[in-house]
Amino acid sequence: MYDRLEINLPHFLMKHPDDASLEDQPLFAGRRSVLEYLNRYADDVAHLIQFQTQVYDIRKDNDGDRDSWLVCTKDLKSSKVSEKLYDAVVVASGHHSVPMLPDIPGIRCWNMAYPNVITHSMYYRKPDSFKDKKVVVVGNSFSGLDIATQVSTVSKHPIFNSERSEKPEFENHEDWKTKMPQIAEFISPSDARQAIRFTDGQIVSGVDAIIFCTGYYYSFPFLSSLRPSLIVSGERVENLYQHLFYIDHPSIAFVGLPFKVIPFRTWEGQAAVVARVWSGRLELPPKQDMKAWEFDRIAKRGVGRSFHDLGKLEDFRYHNDLVDWAQQARPREGDKTPSKWSERDAWIRRNIPAIKRAFAAKGDGRLSVKSIEELGFECQEQTF
């Protein structure tokens, strides 16, 4: 995470519904506040968590009549290696650790000739190192725009912002930025100095820094023994039902794979379903029906990154479906049932880019803003 990171969601949408402790923070809270919030929220189960432990292998144990999983771990303080059998495994390790860089013609040779010029948003921490540099930022979603804005405070102007497609909801017109199409080629060092060609034919030379804000690959090296495989291209996780259950052995589940979602609430809905399935209170459909769901998703969204993309309020529909599914279970004392999204929530979600721009425009004064009404927005309703 970079030093000046602020969340890209209003805190009242991001937080867990049963914990209001973020509401005394700025509307778009800083990363340290969110970390403190999560630590407080998990306090009652912290004693059950084994920290500073690497899971380096998980494999199906073939002894016995039912699924069990051999989990191999390493204590990072003592280097002690351990193995233990579990009835079920939740994989919730995130998907922001293997940066995705497009394989653009000439990029490898260019990178060898000009080391440390090309980087990825994963490694960005603060703008200082870009002082007085000519900068290209690739990507125009939240991280690309946020990093470009920070870097612009110290870099040369304009910053060249390369985008694959226009996103009107993120559109702004800063005079320090020049919009560019995709990069077509990294020009050979023998032909020009630190130059790149864009798809419209424009050439920018003397580039001091290129920051790719182009997302991440899915990677689970500790599950490499699973068959059928989870990972082929890295652009999606394969052989899953509802982005969640491993179809061949649903005693392993993946919480947190979809993107363009409101994360805490989405994961809460997923967790509610997993808990009820594994406690025997909900049944999964037959294997062929689960596989049919995956084939149908591929037919609609393809086999690449779009498979787990739940943008344009699809995450709201997905979450509400999860809540409906969880509520079919036989009730049990202590159940935690997630709440559904409302049409008011949907309107706010649809207008987040505009709300975030208005928040940022307040400068340091933004830190006292705690509601959208203070920015001049009045909630309406949005069907989804």
QUINORRA-V885527 format. One record per backbone hydrogen bond with DSSP energy under -1.0 kcal/mol. NH is the residue of the N-H (numbers start at 1). CO is the residue of the C=O. If there is no record, write none. Layout:
{{NH,CO} {NH,CO}}
This chain:
{{3,125} {5,2} {7,29} {11,27} {13,10} {14,10} {15,11} {19,16} {23,20} {25,22} {27,369} {31,5} {34,30} {35,31} {36,32} {37,33} {38,34} {39,35} {40,36} {41,37} {42,38} {43,40} {45,42} {48,45} {49,46} {54,74} {56,72} {57,72} {58,222} {59,70} {61,68} {69,86} {70,59} {71,84} {72,57} {73,82} {74,54} {75,80} {76,52} {79,75} {82,73} {84,71} {86,69} {89,251} {91,253} {100,215} {104,102} {107,104} {110,106} {111,107} {112,108} {113,109} {114,110} {117,114} {119,210} {121,212} {123,120} {124,121} {130,127} {131,128} {132,154} {133,130} {136,209} {137,160} {138,211} {139,162} {145,141} {146,142} {147,143} {148,144} {149,145} {150,146} {151,147} {152,148} {153,150} {154,151} {155,151} {156,133} {159,176} {160,135} {161,178} {162,137} {163,180} {170,167} {171,168} {177,174} {178,159} {180,161} {184,197} {185,197} {186,105} {187,195} {191,188} {192,188} {196,204} {197,185} {198,202} {199,182} {201,198} {204,196} {206,193} {207,194} {208,134} {209,134} {210,117} {211,136} {212,119} {213,138} {217,98} {218,234} {223,220} {224,221} {226,223} {238,230} {241,245} {244,241} {245,241} {246,252} {247,239} {252,249} {253,89} {254,244} {255,91} {259,308} {266,262} {267,263} {268,264} {269,265} {270,266} {271,267} {272,268} {273,269} {274,270} {275,271} {276,272} {277,273} {278,274} {279,275} {280,277} {281,276} {282,276} {290,286} {291,287} {292,288} {293,289} {294,290} {295,291} {296,292} {297,293} {298,294} {299,295} {300,296} {301,297} {302,298} {307,304} {308,305} {309,306} {310,259} {314,311} {315,310} {317,313} {318,314} {319,315} {320,316} {321,317} {322,318} {323,319} {324,320} {325,321} {326,322} {327,323} {328,325} {329,326} {335,332} {346,342} {347,343} {348,344} {349,345} {350,346} {351,347} {352,349} {355,351} {356,352} {357,353} {358,354} {359,355} {360,356} {361,357} {362,359} {363,360} {365,362} {366,363} {367,364} {368,365} {369,366} {375,372} {376,373} {377,372} {382,343}}
